[in-house]
């Protein structure tokens, strides 16, 4: 035990660290030899329920970088109020060769010189595994109960009944699948999937006699047919439509001038 990190924590601003410091200093003085390196980390007014504590995180970084070989606390709950979280933290630290000592709890004296250290760590590992299995079983039981109650699990569905109806309405109006997808902020594949139950909606309408065409499509088709019919009548009557238009074809004009 050459490089130790001492960690102090109090939950409220009204508490102070003096009692913890006094006990830790007394423990240090009772050691056969004072460690050459002693680093101190503190968190004041921060709950032990969270691990997002500046002092704790700084200490853990020092431990993982090999700057300390033993962590010392007054009690285990100074490390974390959650016993399973504290145990997992101790096991993770042991993986990188960092020991743990709680000076007020002899059973948690897990220093490197303790002959029962490995036995205690094995017991802690078993406790942590039981905790994980318990949590997993509770989650599975909760999900099973929710399914039996008819609760739909997972993220909210983007393809809702309302979305299906809206996509079909827009498709029947003649809008493209890509345009519908952009407007509804969905993928082209999702729109195609919503329209798949009615194959006629997946195809671009081309035949005006198709019963699936809307009134707007039929009207547009009739206008196109009327234009074609007017062109045919003009050609039969010998009417040159280009002569009535204000647009001049410069190539034809030049040819006419050269011909004259």
PyMOL commands that set and color helices and strands:
alter all, ss='L'
color gray80, all
select helices_A, chain A and resi 18-29+54-64+76-79+83-95+106-108+117-148+161-172+177-184+188-195+199-201+215-237+241-244+250-259
alter helices_A, ss='H'
color red, helices_A
select strands_A, chain A and resi 3-10+37-44+70-73+99-102+109-110
alter strands_A, ss='S'
color yellow, strands_A
deselect
rebuild
show_as cartoon
